[in-house]
Amino acid sequence: MSRNLTSADTEKISKLISAERLATFQNLTETDDAAIELHQATMILGASIMSLVGVVEIALRNSICERMQHDIHPNWLRGDPRPIRLDTREKNQIKSAENHAQRAAYSKLDYAQKQALDAAAYPNGKPQGISHKDEAIARQRTLIVSDGQVISQMTIYFWKSLFAERYEKTLWKRSLKGVFPNKTYDRALIGQHLETLYQTRNRLAHHEPVYGTRLQAISAAIDFFLENLGSRKPSRESPAAKFILPHYERFHGDMAVFQTTFERLKK
C-alpha cells in the first residue's frame, strides 16, 4: 500500500474502518494493505459520483418544476386549493420540506430578528413557561419561504415518486414526458434510471461502496440523463448536458483510475 504503512499502521487503520466493513474488501484482495487501499479508492470514486448525482438532481428537479409550472399551474407545488392530485406521501414530503426551509431561514436570523417574530407567532401573547423548542417552532411557522427554498429541501425520493405508475395519466402524459421529449422513451424507463440514482445516492450517503454492477448501473443512468434531459434525441450538446459534463468528465477520470486500481488489487 502507498504512504509506506507499517504493519502496526495497517492494524490500527483496520480498526478505524471496522472489521465488518473491511471484510468486503478483504474478500476481494490478497492482503489487508490491499483491502485498505481498495476501500480508499472506492471512497474517492464515491465522492466523484456524489458530486455528479448532485448536479443531475439539481438539473432534473428544476426541469420538472419549470415543466409543471408551464403545463399544470404556476403554483403546482403548494397551491391552495392544490392544482394537482398528489398522494398523501408526496404531500407530506412537501410539507416536511417547507418546515425544513423555514427552519433553515430561521437559523440565519439574529436574536433580535427572532424575537420580532413573536408578534405574529403569538397574537394573543406568548404563553408562560413555553419551552425553547416550541417557541422556535412557532416562530419558524410564521416565516414565508419561496418555492425555491422548499425545492432545495426536497429529496430525490420525491422527484422519482412523480414518475411512479400511479401518476402515469395525471403527471406523465399531462406534463412530465416533456422533461424527456424523446418519444421512444416511456415513463417506466425514466423511473428505472431514477431508482438507480436514488439507490446510489443512498448508498453513498451512508459511505457504502459502489463498484461492479452498481457502478455499471449508475454510469448508464448518468449517461441517460446527460444525453436525454430536455432533448428530443440523445445529445451532449443540450444545455443540460453542458451543465452536467464537467462533473461527468471528472467522474469518468476517477472511474478509470478506480478500475485500474481494482484490477491491480483484486485476487
Backbone as CSV, one residue per row, in Angstrom:
resi,resn,N_x,N_y,N_z,CA_x,CA_y,CA_z,C_x,C_y,C_z
1,MET,0.840,-1.200,0.000,0.000,0.000,0.000,0.877,1.252,0.000
2,SER,0.339,2.366,-0.522,1.099,3.604,-0.607,1.277,4.214,0.779
3,ARG,2.113,5.258,0.845,2.406,6.021,2.066,3.192,5.198,3.099
4,ASN,3.804,4.086,2.641,4.732,3.334,3.473,4.141,2.949,4.835
5,LEU,3.002,2.327,4.808,2.370,1.912,6.057,3.114,0.731,6.663
6,THR,3.300,0.790,7.978,3.867,-0.338,8.688,2.751,-1.316,9.029
7,SER,3.141,-2.494,9.497,2.128,-3.473,9.903,1.286,-2.934,11.050
8,ALA,1.915,-2.132,11.923,1.167,-1.519,13.039,0.158,-0.504,12.512
9,ASP,0.575,0.274,11.490,-0.349,1.232,10.862,-1.554,0.499,10.278
10,THR,-1.276,-0.569,9.560,-2.340,-1.332,8.920,-3.332,-1.849,9.955
11,GLU,-2.823,-2.346,11.053,-3.693,-2.880,12.114,-4.580,-1.782,12.696
12,LYS,-3.995,-0.625,12.942,-4.758,0.481,13.535,-5.789,1.048,12.550
13,ILE,-5.386,1.169,11.294,-6.313,1.682,10.285,-7.469,0.707,10.081
14,SER,-7.178,-0.582,10.140,-8.233,-1.599,10.002,-9.303,-1.404,11.055
15,LYS,-8.894,-1.029,12.267,-9.860,-0.806,13.340,-10.688,0.455,13.092
16,LEU,-10.077,1.452,12.452,-10.820,2.672,12.117,-11.924,2.381,11.096
17,ILE,-11.647,1.480,10.189,-12.634,1.135,9.150,-13.698,0.210,9.713
18,SER,-13.347,-0.661,10.634,-14.165,-1.700,11.278,-13.998,-3.011,10.518
19,ALA,-13.985,-4.094,11.291,-13.755,-5.419,10.705,-14.847,-5.786,9.711
20,GLU,-16.086,-5.470,10.068,-17.209,-5.834,9.190,-17.129,-5.105,7.857
21,ARG,-16.831,-3.816,7.911,-16.739,-3.034,6.674,-15.547,-3.476,5.833
22,LEU,-14.419,-3.699,6.488,-13.207,-4.062,5.758,-13.325,-5.445,5.128
23,ALA,-14.163,-6.306,5.725,-14.301,-7.672,5.217,-14.729,-7.701,3.750
24,THR,-15.551,-6.733,3.340,-15.978,-6.648,1.935,-14.764,-6.585,1.013
25,PHE,-13.773,-5.803,1.403,-12.592,-5.586,0.571,-11.560,-6.697,0.767
26,GLN,-11.522,-7.276,1.957,-10.627,-8.411,2.192,-11.030,-9.609,1.343
27,ASN,-12.326,-9.735,1.083,-12.800,-10.832,0.235,-12.425,-10.642,-1.228
28,LEU,-12.048,-9.407,-1.577,-11.706,-9.110,-2.965,-10.200,-9.089,-3.216
29,THR,-9.417,-8.985,-2.143,-7.979,-8.784,-2.290,-7.183,-9.850,-1.530
30,GLU,-5.866,-9.808,-1.722,-4.991,-10.811,-1.108,-4.514,-10.414,0.286
31,THR,-4.337,-9.117,0.530,-3.751,-8.665,1.794,-4.602,-7.578,2.433
32,ASP,-4.364,-7.328,3.716,-5.068,-6.254,4.407,-4.670,-4.889,3.857
33,ASP,-3.390,-4.745,3.498,-2.953,-3.487,2.880,-3.739,-3.196,1.610
34,ALA,-3.883,-4.220,0.789,-4.627,-4.064,-0.467,-6.093,-3.767,-0.198
35,ALA,-6.657,-4.406,0.827,-8.057,-4.169,1.179,-8.274,-2.718,1.590
36,ILE,-7.347,-2.180,2.383,-7.447,-0.785,2.812,-7.311,0.153,1.614
37,GLU,-6.368,-0.147,0.730,-6.180,0.705,-0.454,-7.424,0.691,-1.344
38,LEU,-8.040,-0.473,-1.499,-9.248,-0.551,-2.320,-10.405,0.181,-1.649
39,HIS,-10.480,0.094,-0.335,-11.502,0.856,0.392,-11.343,2.353,0.121
40,GLN,-10.108,2.831,0.197,-9.865,4.256,-0.043,-10.212,4.647,-1.484
41,ALA,-9.929,3.755,-2.409,-10.240,4.034,-3.819,-11.742,4.148,-4.038
42,THR,-12.520,3.292,-3.364,-13.984,3.373,-3.516,-14.522,4.659,-2.905
43,MET,-13.899,5.137,-1.811,-14.351,6.380,-1.192,-14.081,7.577,-2.098
44,ILE,-12.921,7.582,-2.750,-12.597,8.665,-3.684,-13.560,8.654,-4.864
45,LEU,-13.824,7.464,-5.404,-14.776,7.355,-6.504,-16.168,7.777,-6.043
46,GLY,-16.547,7.386,-4.818,-17.864,7.737,-4.291,-18.075,9.233,-4.209
47,ALA,-17.043,9.977,-3.817,-17.153,11.439,-3.757,-17.411,12.015,-5.141
48,SER,-16.777,11.442,-6.150,-16.974,11.897,-7.524,-18.391,11.598,-7.999
49,ILE,-18.890,10.396,-7.668,-20.257,10.029,-8.056,-21.261,10.935,-7.353
50,MET,-21.033,11.203,-6.068,-21.957,12.026,-5.295,-22.081,13.423,-5.892
51,SER,-20.954,13.990,-6.295,-20.963,15.306,-6.926,-21.761,15.276,-8.227
52,LEU,-21.563,14.236,-9.008,-22.250,14.103,-10.289,-23.751,13.899,-10.096
53,VAL,-24.110,13.027,-9.162,-25.526,12.803,-8.872,-26.171,14.111,-8.403
54,GLY,-25.416,14.898,-7.643,-25.941,16.169,-7.160,-26.318,17.126,-8.273
55,VAL,-25.456,17.284,-9.276,-25.776,18.216,-10.363,-26.891,17.659,-11.242
56,VAL,-26.954,16.332,-11.403,-28.066,15.736,-12.152,-29.377,16.005,-11.426
57,GLU,-29.366,15.844,-10.107,-30.575,16.089,-9.319,-31.026,17.544,-9.437
58,ILE,-30.084,18.473,-9.369,-30.422,19.895,-9.497,-31.051,20.173,-10.862
59,ALA,-30.424,19.665,-11.923,-30.957,19.881,-13.272,-32.322,19.241,-13.432
60,LEU,-32.478,18.053,-12.877,-33.732,17.318,-13.013,-34.874,18.019,-12.290
61,ARG,-34.654,18.386,-11.025,-35.744,18.964,-10.245,-36.181,20.312,-10.817
62,ASN,-35.231,21.101,-11.317,-35.607,22.394,-11.886,-36.297,22.235,-13.236
63,SER,-35.901,21.222,-14.002,-36.593,20.932,-15.269,-38.023,20.484,-15.003
64,ILE,-38.210,19.649,-13.992,-39.554,19.184,-13.631,-40.419,20.361,-13.203
65,CYS,-39.882,21.208,-12.335,-40.658,22.343,-11.833,-41.058,23.292,-12.957
66,GLU,-40.125,23.599,-13.833,-40.421,24.503,-14.948,-41.513,23.923,-15.839
67,ARG,-41.431,22.622,-16.090,-42.420,21.957,-16.945,-43.797,21.945,-16.279
68,MET,-43.826,21.632,-15.000,-45.101,21.567,-14.278,-45.728,22.960,-14.147
69,GLN,-44.906,23.963,-13.938,-45.423,25.331,-13.862,-46.061,25.736,-15.188
70,HIS,-45.472,25.300,-16.280,-45.985,25.638,-17.614,-47.237,24.844,-17.953
71,ASP,-47.225,23.544,-17.684,-48.298,22.664,-18.133,-49.484,22.577,-17.175
72,ILE,-49.227,22.744,-15.881,-50.278,22.489,-14.900,-50.699,23.763,-14.157
73,HIS,-49.758,24.397,-13.461,-50.107,25.611,-12.721,-48.822,26.245,-12.205
74,PRO,-48.719,27.582,-12.237,-47.508,28.226,-11.720,-47.220,27.874,-10.263
75,ASN,-48.269,27.571,-9.495,-48.090,27.222,-8.092,-48.496,25.775,-7.849
76,TRP,-48.024,24.877,-8.709,-48.421,23.473,-8.607,-47.923,22.821,-7.319
77,LEU,-46.821,23.328,-6.777,-46.199,22.675,-5.637,-46.991,22.866,-4.344
78,ARG,-47.462,24.102,-4.119,-48.106,24.392,-2.829,-49.403,25.165,-2.979
79,GLY,-50.012,25.128,-4.135,-51.234,25.876,-4.361,-52.357,25.466,-3.417
80,ASP,-53.224,26.400,-3.106,-54.377,26.132,-2.254,-55.605,26.806,-2.875
81,PRO,-56.564,26.020,-3.426,-56.561,24.554,-3.432,-55.473,24.007,-4.358
82,ARG,-55.012,22.791,-4.058,-53.920,22.190,-4.816,-54.356,21.929,-6.255
83,PRO,-53.595,22.423,-7.244,-53.995,22.268,-8.649,-53.819,20.859,-9.205
84,ILE,-53.101,19.993,-8.504,-52.938,18.606,-8.942,-53.180,17.683,-7.757
85,ARG,-53.581,16.455,-8.058,-53.841,15.482,-7.003,-52.586,14.658,-6.756
86,LEU,-52.038,14.826,-5.586,-50.880,14.045,-5.169,-51.276,13.120,-4.029
87,ASP,-50.597,11.988,-3.934,-50.844,11.074,-2.827,-50.372,11.703,-1.518
88,THR,-50.881,11.163,-0.425,-50.549,11.694,0.896,-49.050,11.722,1.142
89,ARG,-48.352,10.679,0.682,-46.910,10.616,0.948,-46.169,11.780,0.284
90,GLU,-46.573,12.147,-0.936,-45.919,13.269,-1.613,-46.296,14.601,-0.955
91,LYS,-47.553,14.730,-0.545,-47.968,15.959,0.134,-47.224,16.117,1.458
92,ASN,-47.030,15.021,2.153,-46.288,15.077,3.416,-44.835,15.473,3.190
93,GLN,-44.260,15.002,2.093,-42.874,15.362,1.784,-42.739,16.847,1.474
94,ILE,-43.740,17.404,0.788,-43.715,18.840,0.500,-43.810,19.630,1.797
95,LYS,-44.710,19.204,2.681,-44.862,19.902,3.958,-43.598,19.798,4.791
96,SER,-42.980,18.625,4.805,-41.735,18.439,5.544,-40.640,19.344,4.988
97,ALA,-40.554,19.439,3.658,-39.551,20.302,3.030,-39.804,21.765,3.374
98,GLU,-41.074,22.151,3.433,-41.419,23.527,3.810,-40.973,23.810,5.243
99,ASN,-41.209,22.858,6.143,-40.778,23.028,7.534,-39.257,23.161,7.632
100,HIS,-38.548,22.337,6.854,-37.086,22.409,6.850,-36.603,23.750,6.287
101,ALA,-37.296,24.245,5.265,-36.923,25.536,4.680,-37.141,26.665,5.689
102,GLN,-38.244,26.603,6.436,-38.494,27.607,7.468,-37.431,27.539,8.564
103,ARG,-37.057,26.319,8.949,-36.029,26.141,9.979,-34.693,26.711,9.505
104,ALA,-34.372,26.456,8.221,-33.112,26.966,7.671,-33.112,28.493,7.635
105,ALA,-34.245,29.070,7.250,-34.347,30.530,7.200,-34.261,31.126,8.607
106,TYR,-34.879,30.457,9.568,-34.871,30.934,10.960,-33.458,30.919,11.532
107,SER,-32.684,29.909,11.170,-31.328,29.773,11.703,-30.420,30.914,11.259
108,LYS,-30.802,31.614,10.203,-29.979,32.702,9.671,-30.312,34.054,10.310
109,LEU,-31.358,34.088,11.137,-31.756,35.339,11.777,-30.944,35.565,13.053
110,ASP,-30.750,36.832,13.391,-30.098,37.123,14.665,-31.132,37.119,15.791
111,TYR,-30.677,37.307,17.013,-31.557,37.181,18.174,-32.724,38.168,18.111
112,ALA,-32.445,39.417,17.750,-33.496,40.439,17.693,-34.527,40.102,16.619
113,GLN,-34.070,39.612,15.480,-34.989,39.252,14.394,-35.887,38.083,14.802
114,LYS,-35.344,37.130,15.534,-36.145,36.003,16.010,-37.196,36.481,17.006
115,GLN,-36.802,37.371,17.896,-37.757,37.898,18.878,-38.884,38.674,18.196
116,ALA,-38.550,39.360,17.107,-39.540,40.168,16.398,-40.658,39.314,15.793
117,LEU,-40.431,38.015,15.662,-41.449,37.121,15.104,-42.549,36.790,16.113
118,ASP,-42.328,37.128,17.373,-43.297,36.768,18.413,-44.665,37.396,18.189
119,ALA,-44.688,38.605,17.625,-45.971,39.279,17.409,-46.869,38.459,16.492
120,ALA,-46.271,37.859,15.470,-47.055,37.025,14.552,-47.273,35.628,15.113
121,ALA,-46.281,35.106,15.825,-46.386,33.750,16.367,-47.382,33.671,17.517
122,TYR,-47.465,34.757,18.302,-48.346,34.760,19.493,-49.177,36.041,19.513
123,PRO,-50.190,36.135,18.629,-51.001,37.364,18.572,-51.737,37.659,19.879
124,ASN,-51.955,36.640,20.698,-52.639,36.833,21.984,-51.673,36.811,23.161
125,GLY,-50.382,36.931,22.841,-49.367,36.911,23.884,-48.720,35.548,24.030
126,LYS,-47.434,35.562,24.348,-46.690,34.311,24.486,-47.094,33.593,25.776
127,PRO,-47.400,32.294,25.678,-47.769,31.530,26.878,-46.619,31.481,27.879
128,GLN,-46.947,31.470,29.147,-45.938,31.368,30.190,-45.320,29.964,30.195
129,GLY,-44.031,29.904,30.415,-43.369,28.618,30.575,-43.189,27.814,29.303
130,ILE,-43.379,28.425,28.131,-43.220,27.693,26.866,-41.757,27.286,26.701
131,SER,-41.546,26.085,26.177,-40.180,25.591,26.007,-39.483,26.323,24.870
132,HIS,-38.171,26.317,24.904,-37.389,26.955,23.841,-37.695,26.315,22.486
133,LYS,-37.848,24.988,22.477,-38.130,24.269,21.235,-39.472,24.694,20.644
134,ASP,-40.520,24.726,21.476,-41.846,25.106,20.989,-41.882,26.570,20.561
135,GLU,-41.137,27.396,21.261,-41.044,28.810,20.894,-40.433,28.950,19.500
136,ALA,-39.357,28.204,19.252,-38.689,28.273,17.950,-39.603,27.770,16.833
137,ILE,-40.314,26.672,17.083,-41.210,26.116,16.067,-42.309,27.116,15.715
138,ALA,-42.890,27.741,16.727,-43.959,28.719,16.483,-43.447,29.897,15.670
139,ARG,-42.263,30.346,15.982,-41.684,31.453,15.224,-41.388,31.037,13.790
140,GLN,-40.836,29.852,13.619,-40.495,29.367,12.276,-41.723,29.313,11.376
141,ARG,-42.855,28.919,11.934,-44.071,28.762,11.132,-44.616,30.080,10.611
142,THR,-44.118,31.198,11.132,-44.563,32.498,10.637,-43.787,32.941,9.404
143,LEU,-42.680,32.284,9.130,-41.812,32.705,8.025,-42.390,32.273,6.680
144,ILE,-42.377,33.174,5.735,-42.804,32.869,4.368,-41.570,32.445,3.576
145,VAL,-41.605,31.226,3.077,-40.474,30.726,2.285,-40.927,30.519,0.842
146,SER,-40.021,30.740,-0.083,-40.341,30.621,-1.505,-40.363,29.165,-1.943
147,ASP,-40.951,28.920,-3.116,-40.916,27.568,-3.675,-39.479,27.103,-3.868
148,GLY,-38.607,28.027,-4.276,-37.207,27.666,-4.475,-36.559,27.179,-3.189
149,GLN,-36.887,27.839,-2.069,-36.350,27.404,-0.783,-36.884,26.028,-0.397
150,VAL,-38.156,25.781,-0.711,-38.755,24.480,-0.408,-38.149,23.398,-1.297
151,ILE,-38.024,23.700,-2.574,-37.473,22.727,-3.530,-36.059,22.313,-3.132
152,SER,-35.279,23.249,-2.607,-33.910,22.924,-2.208,-33.873,21.929,-1.054
153,GLN,-34.987,21.791,-0.342,-35.060,20.857,0.783,-35.706,19.515,0.398
154,MET,-36.181,19.399,-0.843,-36.827,18.162,-1.281,-35.775,17.095,-1.544
155,THR,-36.136,15.861,-1.281,-35.211,14.753,-1.529,-35.438,14.188,-2.927
156,ILE,-34.451,13.460,-3.402,-34.579,12.840,-4.718,-35.709,11.805,-4.732
157,TYR,-36.043,11.290,-3.554,-37.160,10.340,-3.455,-38.452,10.981,-3.961
158,PHE,-38.676,12.246,-3.638,-39.888,12.936,-4.086,-39.937,13.014,-5.607
159,TRP,-38.821,13.408,-6.219,-38.824,13.609,-7.667,-39.011,12.284,-8.409
160,LYS,-38.412,11.219,-7.909,-38.615,9.927,-8.563,-40.047,9.436,-8.369
161,SER,-40.670,9.815,-7.248,-42.050,9.407,-6.991,-43.013,9.956,-8.036
162,LEU,-42.708,11.117,-8.579,-43.592,11.727,-9.578,-43.632,10.928,-10.875
163,PHE,-42.660,10.031,-11.049,-42.626,9.194,-12.253,-43.158,7.786,-11.971
164,ALA,-43.826,7.612,-10.841,-44.402,6.309,-10.493,-45.611,6.012,-11.368
165,GLU,-45.961,4.746,-11.456,-47.079,4.307,-12.308,-48.382,4.997,-11.941
166,ARG,-48.582,5.298,-10.660,-49.841,5.916,-10.226,-50.042,7.310,-10.818
167,TYR,-48.965,7.913,-11.334,-49.067,9.237,-11.936,-48.936,9.202,-13.467
168,GLU,-49.116,8.027,-14.039,-48.988,7.873,-15.499,-49.880,8.861,-16.248
169,LYS,-51.163,8.901,-15.892,-52.115,9.754,-16.615,-52.077,11.199,-16.135
170,THR,-51.983,11.382,-14.825,-52.140,12.732,-14.284,-50.902,13.597,-14.422
171,LEU,-49.710,12.999,-14.358,-48.480,13.784,-14.431,-47.631,13.471,-15.654
172,TRP,-47.416,12.183,-15.936,-46.543,11.821,-17.049,-47.124,12.282,-18.384
173,LYS,-48.321,11.815,-18.708,-48.906,12.157,-20.011,-49.266,13.633,-20.098
174,ARG,-49.595,14.214,-18.977,-50.028,15.612,-18.959,-48.863,16.588,-19.021
175,SER,-47.704,16.171,-18.474,-46.616,17.134,-18.369,-45.211,16.537,-18.405
176,LEU,-44.938,15.552,-17.567,-43.560,15.157,-17.320,-42.846,14.538,-18.512
177,LYS,-43.610,13.997,-19.460,-42.936,13.463,-20.647,-42.216,14.568,-21.408
178,GLY,-42.616,15.827,-21.162,-41.932,16.951,-21.784,-40.535,17.178,-21.226
179,VAL,-40.257,16.638,-20.031,-38.912,16.744,-19.461,-37.951,15.843,-20.232
180,PHE,-38.503,14.744,-20.759,-37.743,13.803,-21.599,-38.506,13.661,-22.923
181,PRO,-38.354,14.629,-23.815,-39.215,14.706,-25.004,-38.953,13.675,-26.092
182,ASN,-37.973,12.812,-25.927,-37.741,11.744,-26.907,-38.903,10.758,-26.818
183,LYS,-39.699,10.645,-27.870,-40.925,9.857,-27.835,-40.691,8.351,-27.753
184,THR,-39.445,7.916,-27.921,-39.172,6.478,-27.830,-39.031,6.014,-26.381
185,TYR,-38.989,6.956,-25.435,-38.833,6.601,-24.028,-40.165,6.684,-23.305
186,ASP,-40.416,5.705,-22.447,-41.651,5.749,-21.658,-41.340,6.054,-20.193
187,ARG,-42.404,6.250,-19.429,-42.263,6.616,-18.029,-41.490,5.563,-17.231
188,ALA,-41.744,4.285,-17.519,-41.110,3.209,-16.764,-39.588,3.256,-16.895
189,LEU,-39.085,3.588,-18.072,-37.636,3.667,-18.275,-37.047,4.811,-17.457
190,ILE,-37.735,5.953,-17.453,-37.269,7.084,-16.659,-37.246,6.691,-15.182
191,GLY,-38.332,6.028,-14.752,-38.418,5.602,-13.361,-37.304,4.651,-12.972
192,GLN,-36.932,3.765,-13.870,-35.855,2.799,-13.609,-34.527,3.522,-13.372
193,HIS,-34.216,4.476,-14.234,-32.967,5.220,-14.071,-32.999,6.107,-12.822
194,LEU,-34.155,6.650,-12.502,-34.278,7.453,-11.286,-34.100,6.604,-10.036
195,GLU,-34.594,5.374,-10.079,-34.415,4.461,-8.946,-32.926,4.170,-8.735
196,THR,-32.193,3.985,-9.820,-30.749,3.768,-9.715,-30.070,4.981,-9.090
197,LEU,-30.470,6.167,-9.534,-29.926,7.407,-8.984,-30.198,7.489,-7.480
198,TYR,-31.428,7.171,-7.098,-31.858,7.224,-5.699,-31.101,6.215,-4.841
199,GLN,-31.039,4.962,-5.302,-30.369,3.915,-4.532,-28.876,4.209,-4.383
200,THR,-28.263,4.691,-5.446,-26.828,5.005,-5.392,-26.554,6.140,-4.427
201,ARG,-27.375,7.163,-4.481,-27.193,8.302,-3.577,-27.335,7.857,-2.122
202,ASN,-28.290,6.971,-1.866,-28.476,6.466,-0.504,-27.251,5.687,-0.023
203,ARG,-26.706,4.842,-0.879,-25.516,4.077,-0.506,-24.354,5.020,-0.185
204,LEU,-24.163,5.999,-1.049,-23.037,6.913,-0.849,-23.224,7.779,0.394
205,ALA,-24.473,8.149,0.687,-24.745,8.950,1.880,-24.386,8.191,3.152
206,HIS,-24.403,6.860,3.067,-24.032,6.026,4.211,-22.617,5.451,4.047
207,HIS,-21.862,6.040,3.106,-20.450,5.681,2.897,-20.282,4.219,2.473
208,GLU,-21.276,3.703,1.751,-21.183,2.338,1.238,-20.513,2.355,-0.135
209,PRO,-19.729,1.331,-0.467,-19.004,1.328,-1.746,-19.926,1.098,-2.941
210,VAL,-19.567,1.689,-4.055,-20.272,1.484,-5.321,-19.251,0.987,-6.334
211,TYR,-19.379,-0.276,-6.723,-18.470,-0.861,-7.710,-19.198,-2.005,-8.396
212,GLY,-18.570,-2.630,-9.373,-19.171,-3.766,-10.064,-20.460,-3.399,-10.783
213,THR,-21.509,-4.203,-10.588,-22.770,-3.963,-11.308,-23.417,-2.651,-10.886
214,ARG,-23.245,-2.258,-9.626,-23.807,-0.976,-9.179,-23.136,0.190,-9.895
215,LEU,-21.838,0.094,-10.076,-21.116,1.144,-10.784,-21.548,1.200,-12.246
216,GLN,-21.734,0.043,-12.861,-22.211,-0.011,-14.237,-23.596,0.621,-14.352
217,ALA,-24.466,0.326,-13.370,-25.839,0.837,-13.418,-25.882,2.352,-13.269
218,ILE,-25.105,2.902,-12.322,-25.141,4.354,-12.142,-24.489,5.051,-13.316
219,SER,-23.469,4.449,-13.899,-22.840,5.036,-15.074,-23.830,5.104,-16.237
220,ALA,-24.608,4.023,-16.435,-25.611,4.004,-17.505,-26.716,5.015,-17.240
221,ALA,-27.141,5.138,-15.974,-28.189,6.099,-15.633,-27.721,7.528,-15.876
222,ILE,-26.492,7.827,-15.478,-25.955,9.169,-15.687,-25.856,9.474,-17.178
223,ASP,-25.386,8.505,-17.962,-25.326,8.685,-19.419,-26.707,9.041,-19.965
224,PHE,-27.722,8.344,-19.461,-29.082,8.577,-19.947,-29.528,10.006,-19.647
225,PHE,-29.364,10.454,-18.410,-29.805,11.808,-18.054,-28.983,12.864,-18.777
226,LEU,-27.704,12.633,-18.902,-26.832,13.572,-19.605,-27.303,13.789,-21.041
227,GLU,-27.653,12.714,-21.704,-27.963,12.776,-23.135,-29.430,13.066,-23.442
228,ASN,-30.325,12.878,-22.462,-31.752,12.930,-22.791,-32.577,13.948,-22.025
229,LEU,-32.036,14.532,-20.978,-32.795,15.521,-20.234,-33.026,16.758,-21.102
230,GLY,-34.282,16.990,-21.441,-34.650,18.141,-22.256,-34.285,18.039,-23.716
231,SER,-33.949,16.841,-24.186,-33.501,16.672,-25.572,-34.373,15.669,-26.316
232,ARG,-34.754,15.991,-27.550,-35.611,15.108,-28.344,-34.867,13.898,-28.891
233,LYS,-33.549,13.964,-28.905,-32.730,12.822,-29.301,-31.455,12.853,-28.473
234,PRO,-30.829,11.710,-28.258,-29.624,11.690,-27.425,-28.585,12.692,-27.922
235,SER,-28.140,13.544,-27.018,-27.204,14.601,-27.414,-26.375,15.037,-26.217
236,ARG,-25.154,15.435,-26.487,-24.306,16.004,-25.456,-24.061,17.495,-25.718
237,GLU,-24.968,18.070,-26.487,-24.866,19.484,-26.817,-25.999,20.299,-26.212
238,SER,-26.897,19.662,-25.477,-28.014,20.384,-24.872,-27.513,21.198,-23.679
239,PRO,-28.283,22.205,-23.236,-27.886,22.966,-22.045,-27.703,22.067,-20.818
240,ALA,-28.583,21.079,-20.654,-28.463,20.172,-19.504,-27.163,19.380,-19.573
241,ALA,-26.836,18.888,-20.756,-25.604,18.114,-20.922,-24.382,18.968,-20.609
242,LYS,-24.374,20.192,-21.093,-23.227,21.066,-20.855,-23.104,21.438,-19.374
243,PHE,-24.231,21.485,-18.671,-24.221,21.755,-17.240,-23.625,20.579,-16.463
244,ILE,-23.937,19.365,-16.892,-23.517,18.155,-16.193,-22.093,17.736,-16.572
245,LEU,-21.669,18.032,-17.791,-20.419,17.485,-18.330,-19.161,17.691,-17.475
246,PRO,-18.923,18.855,-16.880,-17.686,18.987,-16.085,-17.583,17.940,-14.978
247,HIS,-18.691,17.663,-14.297,-18.697,16.657,-13.242,-18.630,15.247,-13.838
248,TYR,-19.242,15.087,-14.990,-19.242,13.799,-15.684,-17.823,13.420,-16.115
249,GLU,-17.088,14.389,-16.631,-15.721,14.117,-17.083,-14.810,13.769,-15.911
250,ARG,-14.994,14.455,-14.792,-14.217,14.123,-13.594,-14.559,12.704,-13.135
251,PHE,-15.839,12.376,-13.146,-16.276,11.034,-12.742,-15.626,9.966,-13.614
252,HIS,-15.608,10.168,-14.912,-15.034,9.157,-15.799,-13.527,9.014,-15.592
253,GLY,-12.874,10.119,-15.271,-11.448,10.028,-14.951,-11.222,9.247,-13.670
254,ASP,-12.009,9.552,-12.651,-11.886,8.846,-11.372,-12.287,7.379,-11.512
255,MET,-13.264,7.102,-12.361,-13.691,5.719,-12.557,-12.593,4.920,-13.252
256,ALA,-11.899,5.527,-14.196,-10.798,4.838,-14.881,-9.676,4.513,-13.900
257,VAL,-9.359,5.467,-13.020,-8.337,5.225,-12.000,-8.783,4.107,-11.068
258,PHE,-10.039,4.139,-10.662,-10.560,3.115,-9.759,-10.480,1.734,-10.404
259,GLN,-10.902,1.638,-11.651,-10.910,0.336,-12.319,-9.497,-0.224,-12.466
260,THR,-8.534,0.662,-12.734,-7.134,0.226,-12.803,-6.673,-0.281,-11.448
261,THR,-7.031,0.454,-10.391,-6.679,0.064,-9.026,-7.337,-1.254,-8.653
262,PHE,-8.592,-1.399,-9.013,-9.337,-2.628,-8.708,-8.700,-3.829,-9.374
263,GLU,-8.343,-3.707,-10.651,-7.720,-4.807,-11.384,-6.360,-5.171,-10.788
264,ARG,-5.646,-4.161,-10.311,-4.320,-4.403,-9.731,-4.406,-5.115,-8.381
265,LEU,-5.434,-4.816,-7.623,-5.514,-5.319,-6.246,-6.356,-6.580,-6.063
266,LYS,-7.259,-6.843,-6.989,-8.164,-7.987,-6.772,-7.417,-9.320,-6.846
267,LYS,-7.996,-10.320,-6.218,-7.395,-11.661,-6.211,-7.309,-12.237,-7.629
